[in-house]
Amino acid sequence: MKNARLIEQFLGRLASAEEILGLFELLPEHSFFVKDRRGRFIALNRRACEYCGVASSAGAIGRSDHDFFPKRRADQYRQDDVAVMKSGQAIVNRIESAPEVEGSPRLVMTSKAPLRDRRGGVMGVAGISRQVEDLRAPAGTADAFAQVMEHLHSHFHESLTTEHLARRAGLSPSQFERRFRRAFGCSPRQYLMRVRVENASRMLSESEQTVSQIAQACGFYDHAHFSRTFRRLMSVTPTAYRKTRRPTRRV
């Protein structure tokens, strides 16, 4: 309690929060944002502005995810924001699709925390994210996964087991899974499924292959397995997703 009071007194003396928020401009690989209870952006750093497609934070402040991102992704981000504000609990190191066009194979690791007013009420959320690829640099736990992650992203269509990936990392399966969860917030299997679905989304939008062909090309057992996994992660079937991305052309 004493420490909390000290922090509050110190921060209360700040002339402007801009001095603290400005530090996030020094982290170009990280996206930082603050939103109010209605989901409107209150602050963003340069990387977050790039995701939104605006030249500066002035182009995003007062607007929401639905003004910049595909509806399904914006709905997902909003759902997470509401969950954080209702529970008062942070989301830590969530692996999710990058906030860009649907079908992008890129993933980000996102953390969100509730922001409280002086009375203790939740007044919004603050979040930070970085691309999963950025974690491949030799640093701590990520160092052990550098070559493994490159292999996983390049060979996602192959039969990749935790045992196989663990051998490439020079670890036992239990060590590998434990460290993977600590680094990325999910199991190797869950991560692989997300990578496969993201690549499948891109193929559904851009290629003329059938759903079954895409399922096979992305490493799924069969059409049914692909459809179940795709629907669980994207909240829509592969066929319905393709229709929304590629409307029937009139002859």
C-alpha positions in Angstrom: 0.0 0.0 0.0 2.8 2.4 0.9 4.5 1.7 -2.5 1.3 2.2 -4.4 0.8 5.6 -2.6 4.3 6.6 -3.5 3.8 5.7 -7.2 0.5 7.6 -7.3 1.9 10.7 -5.7 4.9 10.7 -8.1 2.8 10.1 -11.3 0.3 12.7 -10.1 3.0 15.4 -10.2 3.7 14.8 -13.9 2.9 17.7 -16.1 2.0 15.5 -18.9 1.8 11.8 -19.7 3.4 12.5 -23.1 6.9 12.2 -21.5 6.2 8.6 -20.6 4.2 7.7 -23.8 7.0 9.2 -25.9 9.4 6.4 -24.7 7.4 3.9 -26.7 8.5 5.6 -29.9 12.0 4.3 -29.0 10.7 0.7 -29.5 10.1 0.5 -33.3 9.5 -3.3 -33.2 6.7 -2.9 -30.7 3.2 -1.7 -31.2 1.8 0.2 -28.2 -1.7 1.5 -27.7 -4.1 2.8 -25.1 -7.9 2.6 -25.6 -10.9 3.9 -23.5 -13.9 1.8 -22.4 -15.6 2.4 -25.8 -12.6 1.0 -27.7 -11.4 4.3 -29.0 -7.7 4.9 -29.4 -6.3 7.4 -26.9 -2.6 6.9 -27.6 -0.5 5.0 -30.1 3.2 4.8 -31.0 4.6 4.8 -34.5 4.4 1.0 -35.0 0.8 1.0 -34.0 0.1 3.8 -36.4 1.7 1.8 -39.2 -0.7 -1.1 -38.5 -3.6 1.3 -38.6 -2.3 2.8 -41.9 -2.1 6.4 -40.5 0.7 8.9 -40.7 0.5 9.8 -37.0 -1.5 9.2 -33.9 -3.7 12.1 -34.8 -5.2 10.0 -37.5 -6.3 7.3 -35.1 -7.1 8.9 -31.8 -10.9 8.8 -31.2 -11.3 5.9 -33.7 -11.5 2.2 -33.1 -10.2 -1.1 -34.4 -13.3 -1.4 -36.7 -12.1 1.8 -38.5 -8.9 0.1 -39.6 -9.0 -3.7 -39.5 -11.1 -6.5 -41.1 -14.3 -7.0 -39.1 -13.5 -10.4 -37.8 -10.2 -9.3 -36.5 -11.6 -6.1 -35.0 -14.3 -8.1 -33.3 -11.7 -10.3 -31.8 -9.6 -7.4 -30.5 -12.7 -5.7 -29.0 -13.8 -9.0 -27.4 -10.4 -9.3 -25.7 -10.5 -5.6 -24.6 -13.9 -6.1 -23.0 -12.8 -9.3 -21.3 -9.8 -7.5 -19.7 -12.0 -4.6 -18.5 -14.7 -6.9 -17.1 -12.3 -9.3 -15.3 -9.7 -6.7 -14.4 -7.2 -9.4 -15.3 -4.4 -8.9 -17.9 -3.9 -11.0 -21.0 -0.2 -11.9 -21.2 1.7 -13.0 -24.2 -1.3 -14.0 -26.3 -0.3 -15.4 -29.8 -2.7 -14.0 -32.4 -2.9 -12.8 -36.0 -1.0 -9.6 -36.9 -3.3 -6.6 -37.1 -3.1 -6.4 -40.9 -4.9 -7.9 -43.9 -6.6 -11.3 -43.2 -4.6 -14.2 -44.6 -1.3 -12.7 -43.5 0.9 -15.5 -42.1 2.5 -13.1 -39.6 1.7 -13.6 -35.9 2.1 -11.2 -33.0 2.5 -11.8 -29.2 0.1 -9.4 -27.5 -0.3 -8.4 -23.8 -3.2 -6.2 -22.5 -3.8 -4.8 -19.1 -6.7 -2.8 -17.5 -6.2 0.9 -16.7 -7.9 2.1 -13.6 -9.0 5.6 -12.5 -8.3 7.1 -9.0 -11.4 5.4 -7.6 -10.3 1.9 -8.8 -12.7 1.7 -11.7 -11.5 0.3 -15.0 -11.4 3.2 -17.6 -9.7 1.4 -20.5 -6.9 -0.9 -21.6 -3.2 -0.5 -22.5 -1.5 -3.0 -24.8 1.8 -3.9 -26.4 2.6 -6.4 -29.1 5.5 -7.5 -31.3 5.8 -9.8 -34.2 6.7 -13.4 -33.3 9.5 -13.3 -35.8 11.2 -10.6 -33.8 11.6 -13.1 -31.0 14.0 -15.2 -33.1 16.9 -13.0 -32.3 19.5 -14.6 -30.1 18.3 -13.6 -26.6 17.4 -15.8 -23.7 14.8 -18.5 -24.3 14.2 -17.3 -27.9 17.7 -18.2 -28.9 16.9 -21.9 -28.4 14.0 -21.6 -30.9 15.7 -19.5 -33.6 16.3 -22.3 -36.2 13.2 -24.2 -35.0 10.9 -21.2 -35.7 12.5 -20.7 -39.1 11.9 -24.4 -39.9 8.3 -24.3 -38.6 7.3 -21.3 -40.7 9.0 -22.8 -43.8 7.7 -26.4 -43.4 4.3 -25.8 -41.8 2.7 -28.1 -44.4 4.8 -31.1 -43.3 4.1 -33.5 -40.4 5.8 -31.6 -37.6 5.6 -33.1 -34.2 6.7 -31.7 -30.9 9.4 -34.4 -30.7 10.7 -33.5 -34.1 11.0 -29.8 -33.2 12.5 -30.6 -29.8 15.3 -32.6 -31.5 16.1 -29.6 -33.7 16.3 -27.4 -30.6 18.5 -29.9 -28.8 16.0 -30.4 -26.0 13.8 -33.1 -24.7 10.1 -32.9 -25.7 9.0 -31.9 -22.2 11.7 -29.2 -21.9 10.9 -27.9 -25.4 7.1 -27.7 -24.7 7.6 -26.0 -21.4 10.0 -23.4 -22.8 7.9 -22.9 -25.8 4.8 -22.1 -23.7 6.8 -19.8 -21.6 8.1 -17.9 -24.6 5.0 -17.9 -26.8 2.1 -18.4 -24.5 0.8 -21.5 -26.3 1.8 -25.1 -27.2 3.9 -25.9 -30.3 0.8 -27.6 -31.7 -1.4 -24.6 -31.2 1.1 -22.3 -32.8 1.5 -24.6 -35.8 -2.3 -24.7 -36.3 -2.4 -20.9 -36.3 0.4 -20.7 -38.9 -1.4 -23.3 -41.1 -4.7 -21.5 -40.9 -3.2 -18.1 -41.7 -1.5 -19.5 -44.8 -4.7 -21.3 -45.7 -6.6 -18.0 -45.4 -4.2 -16.4 -47.9 -4.6 -19.3 -50.3 -8.4 -19.2 -50.1 -8.3 -15.5 -51.0 -5.6 -15.7 -53.8 -5.7 -19.1 -55.4 -8.1 -21.2 -57.5 -7.4 -24.4 -55.6 -10.3 -26.3 -54.0 -10.8 -26.3 -50.2 -9.6 -29.9 -50.1 -6.4 -29.1 -52.1 -5.7 -26.2 -49.8 -6.2 -28.4 -46.7 -3.7 -30.9 -48.0 -1.2 -28.2 -49.1 -1.3 -26.7 -45.6 -0.7 -30.0 -43.8 -4.2 -30.9 -42.5 -5.2 -34.6 -42.3 -8.3 -34.1 -44.5 -11.1 -31.7 -45.4 -13.0 -32.3 -42.2 -10.0 -31.7 -39.9 -9.2 -28.5 -41.9 -12.7 -27.2 -41.6 -13.0 -27.8 -37.9 -9.7 -26.1 -37.1 -10.3 -23.2 -39.5 -13.8 -22.5 -38.0 -12.5 -22.7 -34.4 -9.8 -20.1 -35.1 -11.5 -17.9 -37.7 -15.2 -18.3 -36.5 -16.3 -19.1 -40.1 -15.9 -22.1 -42.4 -13.3 -22.1 -45.2 -16.0 -21.9 -47.9 -17.8 -19.0 -46.2 -14.5 -17.2 -45.7 -13.6 -17.6 -49.4 -17.0 -16.2 -50.4 -16.5 -13.1 -48.3 -13.1 -12.5 -49.7 -13.8 -13.4 -53.3 -17.4 -12.4 -54.3 -18.9 -14.3 -57.2 -18.0 -12.4 -60.4 -20.8 -11.8 -62.9 -20.2 -12.9 -66.5 
